[in-house]
Amino acid sequence: MRGIHLLSLAAASLLLPVTPAFASPSTDKAAVDAKDKMVCKRTQRTGTRFYSQICKTAGQWEALEEEQKRNARELIDRPQIEIRRE
Protein backbone atom coordinates (compact mmCIF):
# COMPACT_ATOMS: atom_id res chain seq x y z
CA MET A 1 0.00 0.00 0.00
CA ARG A 2 2.83 2.36 0.87
CA GLY A 3 4.50 1.58 -2.44
CA ILE A 4 1.36 2.60 -4.34
CA HIS A 5 1.27 5.96 -2.52
CA LEU A 6 4.93 6.63 -3.29
CA LEU A 7 4.47 5.61 -6.90
CA SER A 8 1.43 7.88 -7.33
CA LEU A 9 3.32 10.75 -5.65
CA ALA A 10 6.25 10.27 -8.03
CA ALA A 11 3.92 10.16 -11.03
CA ALA A 12 2.14 13.33 -9.89
CA SER A 13 5.44 15.17 -9.51
CA LEU A 14 6.26 14.35 -13.14
CA LEU A 15 3.03 16.00 -14.27
CA LEU A 16 3.85 19.34 -12.63
CA PRO A 17 5.12 21.98 -15.03
CA VAL A 18 8.83 22.49 -14.72
CA THR A 19 10.42 25.85 -15.57
CA PRO A 20 14.13 26.51 -15.62
CA ALA A 21 15.57 28.62 -12.82
CA PHE A 22 16.77 31.28 -15.24
CA ALA A 23 13.31 31.83 -16.76
CA SER A 24 11.41 34.73 -15.22
CA PRO A 25 7.80 35.62 -15.89
CA SER A 26 7.39 38.56 -18.20
CA THR A 27 5.75 41.41 -16.30
CA ASP A 28 5.40 43.46 -19.49
CA LYS A 29 3.34 40.75 -21.13
CA ALA A 30 1.14 40.47 -18.04
CA ALA A 31 0.55 44.23 -18.08
CA VAL A 32 -0.34 44.13 -21.77
CA ASP A 33 -2.67 41.17 -21.22
CA ALA A 34 -4.40 43.03 -18.38
CA LYS A 35 -5.08 46.02 -20.66
CA ASP A 36 -6.38 43.76 -23.44
CA LYS A 37 -8.87 42.02 -21.16
CA MET A 38 -12.48 42.76 -22.13
CA VAL A 39 -14.57 44.40 -19.41
CA CYS A 40 -18.32 44.74 -19.81
CA LYS A 41 -20.36 47.26 -17.84
CA ARG A 42 -24.12 47.60 -17.56
CA THR A 43 -25.65 51.05 -17.81
CA GLN A 44 -29.25 52.13 -17.57
CA ARG A 45 -30.44 54.70 -20.06
CA THR A 46 -32.79 57.46 -19.01
CA GLY A 47 -36.41 56.80 -19.91
CA THR A 48 -36.22 53.01 -20.03
CA ARG A 49 -36.14 50.12 -17.60
CA PHE A 50 -33.73 48.16 -19.73
CA TYR A 51 -30.00 48.03 -19.28
CA SER A 52 -27.48 48.23 -22.06
CA GLN A 53 -24.18 46.42 -21.88
CA ILE A 54 -21.04 48.16 -23.11
CA CYS A 55 -17.90 46.08 -23.61
CA LYS A 56 -14.44 47.62 -24.03
CA THR A 57 -10.92 46.63 -23.15
CA ALA A 58 -9.53 47.68 -19.78
CA GLY A 59 -7.18 50.08 -21.57
CA GLN A 60 -10.09 51.73 -23.38
CA TRP A 61 -12.00 52.13 -20.09
CA GLU A 62 -8.91 53.75 -18.52
CA ALA A 63 -8.49 56.12 -21.46
CA LEU A 64 -12.17 57.09 -21.29
CA GLU A 65 -11.93 57.73 -17.55
CA GLU A 66 -8.81 59.88 -17.98
CA GLU A 67 -10.51 61.89 -20.74
CA GLN A 68 -13.56 62.49 -18.54
CA LYS A 69 -11.36 63.59 -15.63
CA ARG A 70 -9.42 65.94 -17.90
CA ASN A 71 -12.64 67.47 -19.25
CA ALA A 72 -14.02 67.94 -15.73
CA ARG A 73 -10.78 69.61 -14.58
CA GLU A 74 -10.86 71.86 -17.64
CA LEU A 75 -14.44 72.89 -16.91
CA ILE A 76 -13.68 73.65 -13.26
CA ASP A 77 -10.48 75.57 -14.00
CA ARG A 78 -11.99 77.62 -16.84
CA PRO A 79 -12.05 81.32 -15.96
CA GLN A 80 -15.47 82.80 -15.37
CA ILE A 81 -16.40 85.86 -17.40
CA GLU A 82 -18.89 88.26 -15.93
CA ILE A 83 -20.53 90.82 -18.20
CA ARG A 84 -22.12 93.79 -16.46
CA ARG A 85 -24.55 95.99 -18.29
CA GLU A 86 -25.33 99.39 -16.92
Wavefront OBJ file of the C-alpha trace (Angstrom):
o trace
v 0.000 0.000 0.000
v 2.833 2.357 0.867
v 4.500 1.578 -2.444
v 1.365 2.600 -4.339
v 1.270 5.961 -2.525
v 4.934 6.628 -3.287
v 4.467 5.608 -6.900
v 1.434 7.881 -7.330
v 3.321 10.752 -5.652
v 6.250 10.267 -8.027
v 3.920 10.162 -11.033
v 2.141 13.335 -9.893
v 5.439 15.168 -9.512
v 6.260 14.349 -13.138
v 3.030 15.996 -14.271
v 3.849 19.338 -12.628
v 5.117 21.984 -15.029
v 8.834 22.492 -14.724
v 10.419 25.850 -15.566
v 14.129 26.512 -15.623
v 15.572 28.623 -12.819
v 16.766 31.284 -15.243
v 13.309 31.832 -16.756
v 11.411 34.728 -15.223
v 7.802 35.620 -15.887
v 7.391 38.564 -18.205
v 5.746 41.414 -16.303
v 5.398 43.463 -19.490
v 3.336 40.747 -21.125
v 1.141 40.465 -18.037
v 0.546 44.230 -18.079
v -0.345 44.129 -21.767
v -2.672 41.174 -21.221
v -4.403 43.032 -18.378
v -5.085 46.018 -20.655
v -6.379 43.757 -23.441
v -8.875 42.021 -21.157
v -12.476 42.756 -22.129
v -14.569 44.398 -19.413
v -18.325 44.736 -19.808
v -20.359 47.260 -17.835
v -24.122 47.599 -17.559
v -25.652 51.054 -17.807
v -29.251 52.135 -17.575
v -30.436 54.705 -20.059
v -32.791 57.461 -19.014
v -36.409 56.798 -19.907
v -36.219 53.006 -20.026
v -36.137 50.125 -17.597
v -33.730 48.161 -19.733
v -29.999 48.029 -19.280
v -27.482 48.230 -22.058
v -24.184 46.419 -21.885
v -21.042 48.159 -23.109
v -17.898 46.085 -23.610
v -14.442 47.618 -24.030
v -10.915 46.627 -23.150
v -9.532 47.681 -19.778
v -7.177 50.077 -21.573
v -10.088 51.726 -23.377
v -12.001 52.134 -20.095
v -8.908 53.746 -18.516
v -8.489 56.124 -21.458
v -12.171 57.095 -21.291
v -11.926 57.732 -17.548
v -8.814 59.879 -17.983
v -10.509 61.893 -20.740
v -13.562 62.493 -18.543
v -11.359 63.587 -15.631
v -9.416 65.940 -17.900
v -12.638 67.469 -19.252
v -14.023 67.937 -15.731
v -10.782 69.607 -14.575
v -10.859 71.858 -17.638
v -14.441 72.888 -16.912
v -13.678 73.655 -13.263
v -10.477 75.568 -14.000
v -11.987 77.618 -16.835
v -12.048 81.324 -15.961
v -15.466 82.803 -15.372
v -16.395 85.857 -17.401
v -18.889 88.260 -15.932
v -20.527 90.817 -18.205
v -22.118 93.788 -16.460
v -24.550 95.991 -18.290
v -25.326 99.386 -16.920
l 1 2 3 4 5 6 7 8 9 10 11 12 13 14 15 16 17 18 19 20 21 22 23 24 25 26 27 28 29 30 31 32 33 34 35 36 37 38 39 40 41 42 43 44 45 46 47 48 49 50 51 52 53 54 55 56 57 58 59 60 61 62 63 64 65 66 67 68 69 70 71 72 73 74 75 76 77 78 79 80 81 82 83 84 85 86
